[in-house]
Amino acid sequence: MKTLKNKNTTLWILCSIVLFFLLLSCLYEPLLSKFLTIRVEQTMINGEVNYPPFTPLEVLPFGTDIIGFTIFAKIIQGFKYTFFIGLLLSIAQILSSLVITILTLHKLGSKILLPIFSYFDKLFTLIPKPFLLLLLIGPYSNALLFNTDDVQPSANLKFVIIQLFVLFLVGLPNLVKLYHSELSVLFKQDFALASQTLGSSKFRMVRYSFKPQLTELTLNLFFKILTQNLSLFIYLAYFQLYLGGSLVTQLDASTKYTVTISNEWSGLIGQNINRLASTPWTVLIPLAFYGALILLLNRIKRSLMGGMQNQSI
């Protein structure tokens, strides 16, 4: 009982941390942006006027990028996009794969849907997902690349939909296969065979008899696919395929700086990755927050699964 109480306390603390940062991020545009330092175009250091980028020692707490925008403000603003995009994408994939798997229990579904998803699952194992996403999303990125004179928010939304749709489709076949494999094992159990002998249908068994097993599997798969999606965001950002589109800023006659429009965390990492040697804080600080988010999600998963196991005991 004491162990279960400790796990529940840990879970509440971890969830509270996520909700606190989410609240800060949601309050950025209406409130916090009026009080935070968003951009530092120049500052006095040792009696001399200096221009960006500024290190974390020069502009607290995390410094600025090469055009003066503070990393601290960008991290606060971008968290909600990172969290909600990853969350909604993962939920859509989990629910869709579960529905499709249930449909494969029907004879028509097992003959049509299951072979199709099995084929694409094998195909996607042969082609690494980052390169597959690059091939599918890259052409749309080039067509929807903006500069500071012609930003089109409606086109940005269009690009987000295209990105999420491709990510959604690429992750679906493997989830369908995993759910189908789990159901195949469950239907061979003694209690399942007895239920089918007594006249229980497969759909009824999935809804009632297999509910505990499917709930545990769904939680495991949800956090697994959420972590995978966050990792894929990093791969996309490395190739400047930022979620929400890119904005090109002309620094001088020969230098362009491509940035993420949404300030989503993976985009903050990707837009500065080529400047890791000259401005390491612009990459390492967002990367540290990104890694901390993934570790936090994994810790929430362990607390949830541990609580479920203790309750079943």
C-alpha positions as CSV (number, residue, x, y, z in Angstrom):
1,M,0.0,0.0,0.0
2,K,2.8,2.4,0.8
3,T,4.6,1.6,-2.5
4,L,1.3,2.3,-4.4
5,K,0.9,5.6,-2.5
6,N,4.5,6.6,-3.4
7,K,3.9,5.8,-7.0
8,N,0.7,7.9,-7.1
9,T,2.5,10.8,-5.5
10,T,5.3,10.6,-8.0
11,L,2.8,10.5,-10.9
12,W,1.0,13.6,-9.6
13,I,4.3,15.4,-9.2
14,L,5.5,14.5,-12.8
15,C,2.1,15.4,-14.3
16,S,2.1,18.7,-12.4
17,I,5.5,19.6,-13.8
18,V,4.2,19.0,-17.4
19,L,1.0,21.0,-16.7
20,F,2.9,23.9,-15.2
21,F,5.2,24.3,-18.2
22,L,2.2,23.9,-20.5
23,L,0.3,26.6,-18.7
24,L,3.3,28.9,-19.0
25,S,3.6,28.2,-22.7
26,C,-0.2,28.8,-23.3
27,L,0.1,32.1,-21.4
28,Y,3.0,33.3,-23.6
29,E,1.2,35.2,-26.3
30,P,-1.6,36.8,-24.2
31,L,0.5,37.6,-21.1
32,L,4.1,36.6,-20.8
33,S,5.3,38.1,-24.1
34,K,4.6,41.6,-22.6
35,F,7.0,41.0,-19.7
36,L,9.7,38.7,-21.2
37,T,12.7,40.0,-23.2
38,I,12.0,38.6,-26.6
39,R,14.8,40.1,-28.6
40,V,18.1,41.9,-27.8
41,E,19.4,43.7,-30.8
42,Q,22.4,45.2,-29.0
43,T,23.8,45.6,-25.5
44,M,26.6,47.2,-23.7
45,I,29.4,44.8,-22.6
46,N,32.6,46.2,-20.9
47,G,31.7,49.7,-22.1
48,E,31.3,48.6,-25.8
49,V,28.2,48.1,-27.9
50,N,27.9,44.4,-28.9
51,Y,25.5,42.7,-31.3
52,P,24.0,39.2,-31.3
53,P,24.5,36.4,-30.8
54,F,24.9,36.7,-27.0
55,T,26.0,33.9,-24.7
56,P,24.0,32.9,-21.6
57,L,26.5,34.9,-19.5
58,E,25.8,38.0,-21.5
59,V,22.0,37.7,-21.7
60,L,20.5,35.7,-18.9
61,P,19.4,33.0,-18.6
62,F,20.0,31.2,-22.0
63,G,21.5,33.8,-24.3
64,T,20.2,34.6,-27.8
65,D,20.4,33.2,-31.4
66,I,22.3,35.0,-34.1
67,I,19.6,37.5,-34.8
68,G,19.0,38.4,-31.1
69,F,15.9,36.4,-30.2
70,T,16.2,35.0,-26.6
71,I,16.3,31.3,-26.3
72,F,14.4,31.5,-23.0
73,A,11.3,33.1,-24.7
74,K,11.4,30.7,-27.6
75,I,11.5,27.7,-25.4
76,I,8.5,28.9,-23.4
77,Q,6.6,29.7,-26.5
78,G,7.4,26.5,-28.4
79,F,6.6,24.0,-25.7
80,K,2.9,23.9,-26.3
81,Y,3.4,23.2,-30.0
82,T,5.9,20.4,-29.3
83,F,3.6,18.8,-26.7
84,F,0.3,19.2,-28.4
85,I,1.5,18.2,-31.9
86,G,3.2,15.0,-30.5
87,L,0.2,14.2,-28.2
88,L,-2.5,14.6,-30.8
89,L,-0.5,12.7,-33.5
90,S,0.1,9.8,-31.1
91,I,-3.5,9.6,-30.0
92,A,-4.7,9.6,-33.6
93,Q,-2.3,6.8,-34.5
94,I,-3.3,4.7,-31.5
95,L,-7.0,5.1,-31.9
96,S,-6.9,4.5,-35.7
97,S,-4.7,1.5,-35.4
98,L,-7.0,0.0,-32.7
99,V,-10.1,0.5,-34.9
100,I,-8.4,-0.9,-37.9
101,T,-7.2,-4.0,-36.0
102,I,-10.8,-4.6,-34.7
103,L,-12.0,-4.4,-38.3
104,T,-9.5,-7.1,-39.3
105,L,-11.3,-9.5,-37.0
106,H,-14.0,-9.6,-39.7
107,K,-13.4,-11.9,-42.6
108,L,-13.4,-9.2,-45.1
109,G,-11.0,-7.1,-43.1
110,S,-8.7,-10.0,-42.6
111,K,-8.5,-10.6,-46.3
112,I,-8.1,-7.0,-47.4
113,L,-6.9,-4.7,-44.6
114,L,-4.5,-7.0,-42.8
115,P,-2.4,-7.9,-45.9
116,I,-2.2,-4.2,-46.9
117,F,-1.0,-3.0,-43.6
118,S,1.4,-6.1,-43.3
119,Y,2.9,-5.2,-46.6
120,F,3.5,-1.6,-45.7
121,D,4.9,-2.6,-42.3
122,K,7.5,-4.7,-44.1
123,L,8.2,-2.0,-46.6
124,F,8.7,0.6,-43.9
125,T,11.2,-1.7,-42.1
126,L,13.3,-1.7,-45.3
127,I,13.3,2.1,-45.6
128,P,14.4,4.1,-42.5
129,K,11.6,6.4,-41.5
130,P,13.7,9.6,-41.5
131,F,14.7,9.1,-45.2
132,L,11.1,8.1,-46.0
133,L,9.8,11.3,-44.4
134,L,12.4,13.3,-46.2
135,L,11.3,11.9,-49.6
136,L,7.6,12.5,-48.9
137,I,7.7,15.8,-47.1
138,G,10.7,17.5,-48.7
139,P,9.0,18.5,-52.0
140,Y,6.2,20.3,-50.1
141,S,8.7,22.1,-48.0
142,N,10.4,23.6,-51.0
143,A,7.0,24.7,-52.4
144,L,6.0,26.4,-49.1
145,L,9.3,28.2,-48.2
146,F,8.7,31.8,-47.2
147,N,10.8,34.9,-46.7
148,T,10.3,37.8,-44.3
149,D,8.3,39.7,-47.0
150,D,5.6,37.1,-47.9
151,V,4.7,35.0,-44.8
152,Q,1.4,33.2,-45.4
153,P,-0.2,31.7,-42.2
154,S,-2.8,29.7,-44.2
155,A,0.0,28.0,-46.1
156,N,1.8,27.3,-42.8
157,L,-1.3,25.5,-41.6
158,K,-1.4,23.6,-44.9
159,F,2.2,22.4,-44.4
160,V,1.5,21.3,-40.8
161,I,-1.5,19.2,-42.0
162,I,0.7,17.6,-44.8
163,Q,3.5,16.8,-42.3
164,L,1.2,15.3,-39.7
165,F,-0.7,13.3,-42.3
166,V,2.5,11.8,-43.6
167,L,3.8,11.1,-40.0
168,F,0.4,9.6,-39.2
169,L,0.4,7.2,-42.2
170,V,4.0,6.1,-41.7
171,G,3.5,5.1,-38.1
172,L,0.2,3.3,-38.6
173,P,1.1,-0.1,-40.2
174,N,3.5,-1.1,-37.3
175,L,0.8,-0.3,-34.7
176,V,-1.8,-2.3,-36.5
177,K,0.6,-5.2,-36.6
178,L,1.4,-5.0,-32.9
179,Y,-2.3,-4.9,-32.0
180,H,-3.1,-7.8,-34.3
181,S,-0.2,-9.9,-32.8
182,E,-1.5,-9.2,-29.3
183,L,-5.1,-10.1,-30.1
184,S,-3.9,-13.3,-31.9
185,V,-2.1,-14.4,-28.7
186,L,-5.1,-13.5,-26.5
187,F,-7.6,-15.4,-28.7
188,K,-5.4,-18.6,-28.1
189,Q,-5.7,-18.3,-24.3
190,D,-7.9,-20.9,-22.5
191,F,-10.4,-18.4,-21.2
192,A,-10.8,-16.9,-24.7
193,L,-11.4,-20.4,-26.2
194,A,-13.9,-21.2,-23.5
195,S,-15.7,-17.9,-24.2
196,Q,-15.9,-18.6,-28.0
197,T,-17.2,-22.1,-27.2
198,L,-20.0,-20.6,-25.2
199,G,-20.9,-18.3,-28.1
200,S,-19.1,-15.0,-27.3
201,S,-18.2,-13.1,-30.5
202,K,-14.7,-11.8,-31.1
203,F,-15.9,-8.2,-31.0
204,R,-17.5,-8.7,-27.6
205,M,-14.4,-10.3,-26.2
206,V,-12.3,-7.4,-27.4
207,R,-14.7,-5.0,-25.7
208,Y,-15.0,-6.8,-22.4
209,S,-12.7,-9.9,-21.9
210,F,-9.5,-8.3,-23.3
211,K,-10.0,-4.8,-21.8
212,P,-7.3,-5.1,-19.1
213,Q,-4.7,-6.4,-21.5
214,L,-5.5,-4.0,-24.2
215,T,-5.5,-1.0,-21.8
216,E,-2.0,-1.9,-20.6
217,L,-0.8,-2.5,-24.2
218,T,-2.3,0.8,-25.4
219,L,-0.6,2.8,-22.6
220,N,2.7,1.1,-23.5
221,L,2.3,1.8,-27.2
222,F,1.1,5.4,-26.6
223,F,4.2,6.4,-24.8
224,K,6.4,4.4,-27.2
225,I,4.9,6.1,-30.2
226,L,4.9,9.5,-28.6
227,T,8.7,9.2,-27.9
228,Q,9.2,8.0,-31.5
229,N,7.3,10.9,-32.9
230,L,9.3,13.4,-30.9
231,S,12.5,11.7,-32.2
232,L,11.2,12.0,-35.8
233,F,10.6,15.7,-35.3
234,I,14.3,16.0,-34.6
235,Y,15.1,14.2,-37.8
236,L,12.8,16.4,-39.8
237,A,14.3,19.5,-38.2
238,Y,17.8,18.4,-39.1
239,F,16.8,18.7,-42.8
240,Q,15.0,22.0,-42.1
241,L,11.5,20.5,-42.4
242,Y,10.2,22.4,-39.4
243,L,6.7,21.7,-38.1
244,G,4.7,24.7,-39.3
245,G,7.0,25.7,-42.1
246,S,10.2,27.7,-42.4
247,L,11.0,31.4,-42.6
248,V,14.1,32.7,-44.5
249,T,15.8,35.8,-43.1
250,Q,18.4,37.5,-45.2
251,L,21.2,38.4,-42.8
252,D,23.4,40.0,-45.4
253,A,24.1,39.9,-49.1
254,S,25.5,36.3,-48.9
255,T,24.0,34.8,-45.7
256,K,20.5,33.5,-45.1
257,Y,19.1,32.2,-41.9
258,T,16.2,29.7,-42.1
259,V,14.1,29.5,-38.9
260,T,11.1,27.7,-37.7
261,I,7.9,29.8,-37.7
262,S,6.2,28.0,-34.7
263,N,9.4,27.9,-32.5
264,E,8.6,24.3,-31.9
265,W,11.6,22.8,-29.9
266,S,12.9,20.4,-32.6
267,G,12.9,23.4,-35.0
268,L,14.9,25.4,-32.5
269,I,17.5,22.7,-32.5
270,G,17.5,22.2,-36.3
271,Q,17.7,25.9,-37.2
272,N,21.0,26.3,-35.3
273,I,22.6,22.8,-35.8
274,N,25.0,24.2,-38.4
275,R,26.2,26.8,-35.8
276,L,26.9,24.3,-33.1
277,A,30.6,25.2,-33.0
278,S,30.1,29.0,-33.0
279,T,26.9,29.2,-30.8
280,P,26.6,25.9,-28.9
281,W,24.0,27.2,-26.4
282,T,21.5,27.7,-29.2
283,V,21.5,23.9,-29.8
284,L,22.4,22.4,-26.5
285,I,19.9,24.3,-24.4
286,P,16.8,23.3,-26.5
287,L,18.2,19.8,-26.8
288,A,18.5,19.6,-23.0
289,F,14.8,20.6,-22.6
290,Y,13.8,18.1,-25.4
291,G,15.7,15.3,-23.7
292,A,14.2,16.2,-20.3
293,L,10.7,16.1,-21.8
294,I,11.3,12.6,-23.2
295,L,12.7,11.4,-19.8
296,L,9.7,12.9,-18.0
297,L,7.3,11.1,-20.3
298,N,9.1,7.8,-19.8
299,R,9.0,8.4,-16.0
300,I,5.2,9.1,-16.2
301,K,4.8,5.8,-18.2
302,R,6.7,3.8,-15.5
303,S,4.6,5.3,-12.7
304,L,1.3,4.6,-14.6
305,M,2.3,1.0,-15.4
306,G,3.5,0.4,-11.9
307,G,0.3,1.7,-10.5
308,M,-1.8,-0.5,-12.8
309,Q,0.2,-3.6,-11.9
310,N,-0.2,-2.9,-8.1
311,Q,-3.9,-2.4,-8.5
312,S,-4.3,-5.7,-10.5
313,I,-2.4,-7.5,-7.7
